[in-house]
Each structure stands twice: as structure tokens, then as C-alpha cells.
Amino acid sequence: MTFQTVETRLLVIGYETGGPVTGLPVILLHGWPDDIRTWDSVVPALHEAGFRTFRPYLRGFGPTRFQNSAAFRSGQLAALAQDLLDFADALGLTRFLVIGHDWGARAAYIASALKPERIIACTALSVGWGTNTPAQALSLKQAQNYWYHWLMALDRGAALVRDERYRFTHYIWEIWTPDVPVDEEAFKTTAASFDNPDWADITLHSYRVRWDLAPKDSDYADLEKPLANPPLIKVPTLTLHGGADPCNDPTTSAGKEALFSGFYERVILEGLGHFPQREAPAKVNAHLIPFLKAHGTA
């Protein structure tokens, strides 16, 4: 694996790449609160299967930086999707496979829906399509799961994010994988990415703007218009969801077949929480690799 940086119109993105140079490109997007290390036990199987991997740090994480100090520190999901497309452009990737978890899954879905000509196939972990507007058909159970959204809408929550980010995110890891003890060394390594100077602003904006509690960045207005009602995803899509996910309940990804016009498969990974790729990477790869081999053709 090698670390590199690439410039887009807004960002200098840090990323790791590896695998066969001539392999079909796969972009892996991490979520919150996480970073590219979340894929460490997944990418070796991808390389062995002949794929070339690219793991960017999302805006606000690790070494990724804004080029303009005055730029809006937006955490909008549309912004994350645009970052994905800009990243691919900067690398010269006209078409690619995408795998996303949590925030990364939402970005992957959006890019797949709006730019199907760019995406060969999409895999999303722990998130169902059609759930980006959280108030829509929100069950009481899922409302309870989203307690952290509303905490971050308060001054108390903002102070936690800014001043006690390690304690806060460690607690999140604890409760999102309740049956698996936190790997303290893995957490320490990943939490270093939260030292990014924009991490707190982007985190707070992302969760507040979803509830109309923060202004939107007008630069993404045109991108967001078609997302008001989730558009169909035409590209082959695999959704993997932990059966014991205490963040996004598995029911939130159920019954979404009508939102896909191409191949679509949803797999429940029984007993797993919100981080399947960390908890049981072999189970993830058992579904991921066959899917990519079947649908990953240039």
C-alpha cells in the first residue's frame, strides 16, 4: 500500500492505493467516526481477486484538507458524493466500482443514482438507500437510535464533538458493536484522523443539516434537487447490513427493491453491529468478492 495525495477543485485528498496496477479500480469510502483503516482486513482479498483499490480520507478526516480556508465546511451528503466524483476525476478514473460504509455508503448511493455512467457497481454497508432524509417514516426505535444526531444539535453535544471527541467517539464504537470489545489499538490509530482541523465543523454540520438545523451550502443545490425523492439506482448494487446494527436498525434497509432498476441484493449479516468490515471481514468478503467478480466488468 502506498500513501498519496491528489488535488480536486476543493480539496487535497490523502489516500492509500494498492493492488494490481492494471486491476479494475475500486474506491472504498469510510464512514463516521472512522477512517480508511476500517478497510484493512477487506482490501487484501480485493487485491488477491485482481482489483486495484483506492481509499480516500473523507473531507474533515486525516490528512485531507480544504484548499481554501474560507470554503464552507459542509457535511452534506451531496458534498460527499461530489467529493467521490471529483476524486475519481483527479485520478483519471472514468468508471469505477465503489464500496462505502456509513457516510461512505450514502455517498456511494448518491453517486450511483445521479451518475450511473461512472459507477460500474455499488456496495453499501450498514445503510439502506432512500434513508438520507431521516424524518421520513422514522420509527420510534430508529428515533432512539439517532439520539446522537439530536445531541449534536445542542451546545452540549457540540462541546463534546469539539473538546471531548475521543471520549465521545470511543463511546460510539462501544455501543455500535455491543458484542465485540473495542480494539483499543485500532481505535487509537483511527481516532488520530479526528484531529483534522475541520473534523468537528463537518461532523456537526452533517448531522444538523439533515434535520434542517443548519444552512446548506448553495454549491450543492443543483445536486440535491433530484435527491428530494430518492431516484432509482440503475447500477448493480449490493447492500450488506449487520443484523444487530444498533445505529441503523436492519429494518431501515428493508423493502427498498423498488428503488433499484438493475440487479439488487440485500444481505443481512446476522449478529453483526454497525461495522461489519471490522467485526467480521471474512463474512463481508464472502459476499463482496463474488458480487464484484460477477458485476465488475469495465
C-alpha positions in Angstrom: 0.0 0.0 0.0 1.2 3.5 -0.8 0.0 6.8 0.5 -0.5 9.6 -2.0 -2.4 12.9 -2.3 -4.4 14.3 -5.1 -5.9 17.8 -5.7 -9.6 18.3 -6.6 -11.4 21.6 -7.1 -11.9 22.0 -3.3 -9.6 19.5 -1.5 -6.2 18.0 -1.2 -7.3 14.4 -0.6 -5.0 11.9 1.1 -5.5 8.3 0.0 -3.9 4.9 0.0 -3.7 2.7 -3.1 -2.7 -0.8 -3.7 -3.3 -4.0 -5.7 -2.6 -4.8 -9.3 -1.9 -1.6 -11.3 -3.9 -2.9 -14.2 -6.8 -4.1 -12.0 -10.3 -2.7 -12.2 -10.4 0.3 -9.8 -12.4 0.1 -6.6 -12.9 3.2 -4.4 -13.6 2.4 -0.7 -15.3 5.2 1.3 -15.2 5.1 5.1 -17.9 6.4 7.5 -18.2 8.3 10.8 -16.5 8.1 13.2 -13.9 6.1 11.3 -11.2 6.3 8.6 -9.5 4.3 5.9 -8.2 1.8 8.4 -11.7 0.3 8.5 -10.9 -1.5 5.2 -7.6 -3.0 6.3 -9.0 -6.6 6.6 -11.0 -6.2 3.4 -8.6 -5.0 0.8 -6.2 -8.0 0.8 -9.0 -10.1 -0.7 -9.7 -7.4 -3.2 -6.1 -7.4 -4.3 -5.9 -11.1 -4.5 -9.0 -11.1 -6.7 -7.3 -8.7 -9.1 -8.8 -5.3 -8.1 -6.9 -2.0 -7.7 -8.0 -0.2 -4.5 -8.2 3.5 -3.6 -9.0 4.5 -0.1 -9.5 8.3 0.4 -9.9 10.1 3.7 -13.2 11.9 3.5 -13.3 15.7 4.0 -12.6 16.5 7.6 -10.6 13.3 8.2 -7.0 12.5 8.5 -4.7 14.4 6.0 -7.4 15.6 3.7 -7.6 19.4 3.7 -9.6 22.2 2.0 -7.6 24.2 -0.4 -9.4 27.5 0.5 -9.5 28.5 4.2 -12.8 30.3 3.5 -14.6 27.3 2.0 -17.9 26.2 3.5 -17.1 23.2 5.8 -20.2 21.3 4.6 -21.0 17.8 5.8 -23.9 17.5 3.3 -24.2 14.0 1.9 -24.4 15.5 -1.6 -21.0 17.1 -0.9 -19.5 13.7 0.0 -20.8 12.3 -3.3 -19.4 15.1 -5.3 -16.0 14.6 -3.5 -16.1 11.0 -4.7 -16.7 12.0 -8.3 -14.0 14.8 -8.0 -11.6 12.3 -6.6 -12.2 9.8 -9.4 -11.8 12.7 -11.9 -8.4 13.7 -10.4 -7.2 10.1 -10.7 -8.4 9.8 -14.3 -10.9 7.1 -13.5 -13.8 7.4 -15.9 -15.6 4.3 -14.5 -15.1 2.5 -11.2 -16.5 0.3 -8.5 -17.5 1.9 -5.2 -17.8 0.4 -1.8 -19.0 2.6 1.1 -19.8 2.3 4.8 -22.0 4.7 6.8 -21.3 8.2 5.4 -19.4 6.5 2.6 -22.4 4.3 1.8 -24.6 7.3 1.4 -22.1 9.0 -0.9 -21.8 5.8 -2.9 -25.6 5.5 -3.3 -25.9 9.2 -4.4 -23.2 8.9 -7.0 -24.7 5.7 -8.3 -28.1 7.3 -8.6 -27.0 10.6 -10.2 -24.0 9.4 -12.3 -24.7 5.8 -13.3 -22.4 6.1 -16.3 -19.5 6.5 -13.9 -20.3 3.6 -11.5 -19.7 0.0 -12.6 -21.3 -1.4 -9.4 -22.0 -0.2 -5.9 -21.7 -1.9 -2.5 -23.1 -0.2 0.6 -22.6 -1.3 4.2 -24.9 -0.6 7.1 -27.2 1.9 5.2 -30.2 1.5 3.1 -31.0 3.7 0.1 -33.9 6.1 0.5 -33.0 6.9 4.1 -31.0 10.1 3.6 -33.9 12.3 4.8 -34.2 10.7 8.3 -37.5 12.2 9.3 -39.3 10.2 6.6 -41.2 7.3 8.1 -38.9 7.3 11.2 -39.8 4.5 13.6 -39.7 5.1 17.3 -36.9 2.5 17.5 -34.8 4.3 14.9 -35.6 7.7 16.6 -34.0 6.2 19.7 -31.0 5.0 17.7 -30.5 8.6 16.4 -30.0 10.1 19.8 -26.6 11.3 18.9 -28.0 13.3 16.0 -30.0 15.4 18.3 -27.3 15.6 21.0 -25.1 17.2 18.4 -27.8 19.8 17.7 -27.3 21.1 21.2 -24.5 23.2 22.6 -23.7 20.3 25.0 -23.2 17.9 22.0 -21.2 20.5 20.1 -18.8 20.8 23.1 -18.4 17.0 23.2 -17.5 16.9 19.5 -15.0 19.8 19.8 -13.5 19.2 23.2 -14.1 15.5 24.1 -14.1 13.9 20.6 -12.1 10.8 21.7 -14.4 10.0 24.7 -17.5 10.6 22.5 -16.3 8.6 19.5 -15.0 5.8 21.7 -18.4 5.5 23.3 -20.0 5.4 19.8 -17.7 2.5 18.9 -18.7 0.7 22.2 -22.4 0.9 21.6 -22.3 0.3 17.8 -20.5 -3.1 18.2 -22.0 -4.1 21.6 -20.9 -7.8 21.4 -17.3 -7.0 20.3 -14.9 -5.2 22.7 -13.3 -2.1 21.2 -9.9 -2.8 19.8 -8.1 -0.1 21.6 -5.1 0.0 19.3 -7.4 0.2 16.3 -9.4 3.0 17.9 -6.3 4.9 18.8 -4.9 4.7 15.2 -8.2 5.7 13.7 -9.0 8.5 16.2 -5.9 10.3 15.0 -7.9 11.2 11.9 -10.3 13.1 14.1 -7.5 15.6 14.8 -8.2 17.1 11.4 -8.9 20.8 11.9 -12.2 20.6 10.0 -13.5 17.3 11.6 -15.7 19.0 14.3 -17.2 21.5 11.9 -18.0 18.9 9.3 -19.4 16.4 11.8 -21.7 19.0 13.4 -22.9 20.4 10.1 -23.5 16.9 8.7 -25.9 15.8 11.4 -27.5 19.2 11.9 -28.2 19.9 8.2 -30.1 16.6 7.9 -32.7 18.0 10.2 -32.7 21.5 8.7 -30.9 22.8 11.8 -28.0 24.3 9.7 -27.8 26.2 6.4 -26.9 24.3 3.3 -24.0 25.0 1.0 -25.6 26.5 -2.1 -22.8 25.0 -4.2 -24.7 21.7 -4.0 -28.2 23.0 -4.7 -28.4 21.5 -8.2 -27.0 18.2 -7.0 -29.6 18.0 -4.2 -32.7 18.8 -6.2 -33.1 15.3 -7.7 -32.5 13.8 -4.2 -35.6 15.2 -2.7 -37.3 11.9 -3.5 -34.7 9.1 -3.9 -34.1 8.4 -7.6 -33.8 4.9 -9.0 -30.4 3.3 -8.9 -29.7 1.6 -12.2 -26.2 0.1 -11.5 -25.8 -3.3 -9.8 -26.0 -2.9 -6.1 -25.2 -5.0 -3.0 -26.3 -3.9 0.4 -24.8 -5.6 3.4 -26.3 -4.8 6.8 -25.5 -6.1 10.3 -28.4 -8.0 11.8 -27.7 -6.4 15.2 -26.9 -2.9 14.0 -27.8 -0.5 16.9 -27.2 2.6 14.8 -29.2 1.9 11.6 -31.7 -0.8 12.5 -31.8 -3.5 9.8 -35.4 -2.7 9.1 -34.2 0.7 7.7 -32.7 -1.1 4.6 -35.7 -3.5 4.1 -38.2 -3.2 1.4 -36.1 -1.0 -0.9 -36.3 -3.1 -4.0 -38.5 -0.6 -5.9 -35.7 1.9 -5.7 -33.4 -0.2 -7.9 -34.0 -0.9 -11.6 -30.9 -3.1 -12.1 -29.5 -6.0 -10.1 -30.1 -5.6 -6.4 -29.3 -7.8 -3.4 -29.6 -7.2 0.3 -27.8 -9.5 2.7 -28.3 -9.4 6.5 -25.2 -10.4 8.4 -26.6 -12.0 11.5 -25.2 -11.0 14.8 -23.1 -8.1 13.5 -23.3 -4.5 14.5 -22.6 -1.3 12.6 -19.0 -2.1 11.5 -19.3 -5.4 9.7 -16.0 -4.8 7.9 -14.2 -4.5 11.2 -16.2 -7.2 13.1 -16.2 -10.0 10.5 -14.3 -9.1 7.4 -14.3 -12.7 6.1 -18.2 -12.7 6.1 -18.2 -9.3 4.3 -15.7 -10.6 1.7 -17.7 -13.8 1.2 -20.5 -11.7 -0.3 -18.4 -8.8 -1.7 -15.9 -10.7 -3.8 -18.4 -12.8 -5.8 -20.6 -9.7 -6.3 -17.6 -7.7 -7.7 -16.5 -10.5 -9.9 -20.0 -11.0 -11.3 -20.7 -7.3 -11.9 -17.3 -5.7 -12.0 -16.7 -5.5 -15.7 -15.3 -2.4 -17.4 
